Amino acid sequence: MAEKEIEVFETTAGQITAVAQALGIPKERVVTVMIEPDDWIAKARKASRPLVIAAGLSDDDIDRLIDQARAEVQPLLG
């Protein structure tokens, strides 16, 4: 039997059940939910900004790279 890879998706708390149903996850299956703080992205960006500047990149470059990564992953999400 082939091992299934970890599935990661982002949704709102109110949509967890609907997304699980859409993915065909049985109600009795155990899942792990990670709740991120509202400002985790801002904190990460603030911490990484000096490194980005030192590498010669800008905030626009970061946004472009994030958008590119999302576009690459989107087809894998089904």
Stockholm file with secondary structure:
# STOCKHOLM 1.0

chainA/1-78         MAEKEIEVFETTAGQITAVAQALGIPKERVVTVMIEPDDWIAKARKASRPLVIAAGLSDDDIDRLIDQARAEVQPLLG
#=GR chainA/1-78 SS CCCCCCCCCCCCGGGHHHHHHHTTCCTTSCCCCCCCCTTHHHHHHHHHHHHHHHTTCCHHHHHHHHHHHHHHHGGGGC
#=GC SS_cons        CCCCCCCCCCCCGGGHHHHHHHTTCCTTSCCCCCCCCTTHHHHHHHHHHHHHHHTTCCHHHHHHHHHHHHHHHGGGGC
//
